[in-house]
Amino acid sequence: MPVRALVVDPSAPEAVRAADVPDPVPGPGQVLVDVSHVSLNRGDLNDARSGRIPAGAVLGSDAAGVVVRAAADGTGPTAGTRVVALTGGAFAERIAVDAAALAEVPAELDPARAAALPVAGVAALRSLRAAGLAPGKRVLVTGASGGVGRYAVQLAARAGAHVIASVGSAPRREGLARAGADEVLIGLEGLHRPVDIVIDGVGGPQLVAAWNLLAPGGSLQSVGWASGESAVFPPYATVGPAKSLTSFVIDGAAGADLAVLAGLAAEGALTVDIGWQGTWDRFEEAATALRDRRINGKAVLTPAPQP
Ligand SMILES: NC(=O)c1ccc[n+]([C@@H]2O[C@H](COP(=O)([O-])OP(=O)(O)OC[C@H]3O[C@@H](n4cnc5c(N)ncnc54)[C@H](OP(=O)(O)O)[C@@H]3O)[C@@H](O)[C@H]2O)c1
């Protein structure tokens, strides 16, 4: 039986349309999951247009649902377990997922919030870890109103860092002080003291400005480039006491980190802000809102009923 999915179609608005795809056939180390919720990432919108995901292939990376068949090799959760996964081709009613790419969803966490964790949460967790997050460090998070940003602010604050959240406009400050930001700035206005860590999801001139604020020994993690603007470094900007600008990408199975994030969310130590929720026949609406920077936090979609 085919399953409904959102697939890449370069001729469609937002380069995505609903379609029937073949029922997935799991490999020996994969479980079959019936998907109840998915979340949309800015990267999905880029993937749909860039050709990185071929036409006709299923889009998406973030899904939550219930295991309907355990892995044949005995790894991973049993049938009936609620799970969250970070996996390619997530936007389908049923998916085959590597057992190492998912985590069990604790009873206290609802599936919509679980689905909002994978890409944004794992990017925040791993980039902070790579930057050497520690108590007392001054951490600047750009694009703090977005998916990665909101998680990065909370995780850094939880670790005892001094967190500076940067947003694009006053309305986008909403909820960030409550999330643990010690300072919430529009752009980098008023920030003069050096920072030890930058988690940057914006790129462009703001990345250059953030680099200039980075203290010797500091780490700037270039996680994303939501601005789409070029970054021009003035002469000698990269000459001086050692500090690093590191490229970042989520690499390798995310199951262990998903378990950490789901555990924190379940115990109320990590708030999952869902700024848009609806069925995936409203994909265009969600994509436009995300692109237009009108979603505070994450967009979560549920499979639409069969036509
Ligand atoms: N490397 C990886 O593995 C990885 C993983 C996850 C995400 N990413 C990338 O990281 C970036 C952030 O991802 P996300 O999921 O947090 O995205 P998001 O939810 O859309 O948030 C992006 C934030 O960037 C800010 N921004 C500043 N200038 C912008 C502009 N010109 N256009 C749009 N947004 C602008 C917006 O904040 P204001 O509205 O307050 O300005 C927005 O909240 C994206 O580039 C994404 O592709 C990479």
The ligand as an ORCA input file, in Angstrom:
! r2SCAN-3c Opt
* xyz 0 1
  N      24.499     23.062      9.915
  C      23.472     22.345     10.330
  O      23.563     21.125     10.550
  C      22.191     23.077     10.593
  C      21.225     22.542     11.442
  C      20.090     23.309     11.716
  C      19.915     24.552     11.095
  N      20.863     25.002     10.244
  C      20.756     26.344      9.627
  O      20.790     27.285     10.692
  C      20.010     28.432     10.351
  C      18.948     28.639     11.415
  O      18.063     27.535     11.377
  P      16.670     27.588     12.140
  O      16.022     26.286     11.942
  O      16.864     28.116     13.504
  O      15.918     28.698     11.257
  P      14.731     29.670     11.691
  O      13.878     29.008     12.692
  O      14.142     30.153     10.433
  O      15.505     30.853     12.418
  C      16.402     31.673     11.705
  C      16.512     32.998     12.410
  O      17.448     33.799     11.684
  C      17.106     35.151     11.815
  N      17.375     35.925     10.602
  C      18.212     36.981     10.533
  N      18.266     37.480      9.321
  C      17.418     36.751      8.582
  C      17.025     36.844      7.226
  N      17.505     37.780      6.390
  N      16.126     35.953      6.782
  C      15.620     35.032      7.614
  N      15.965     34.907      8.928
  C      16.859     35.771      9.402
  C      15.616     35.194     12.143
  O      15.499     35.913     13.344
  P      14.767     37.342     13.389
  O      13.464     37.215     12.726
  O      14.728     37.645     14.839
  O      15.721     38.252     12.635
  C      15.208     33.748     12.383
  O      14.537     33.575     13.616
  C      19.457     28.159      8.956
  O      20.335     28.726      8.008
  C      19.485     26.636      8.867
  O      19.534     26.202      7.539
  C      21.989     24.289      9.971
*
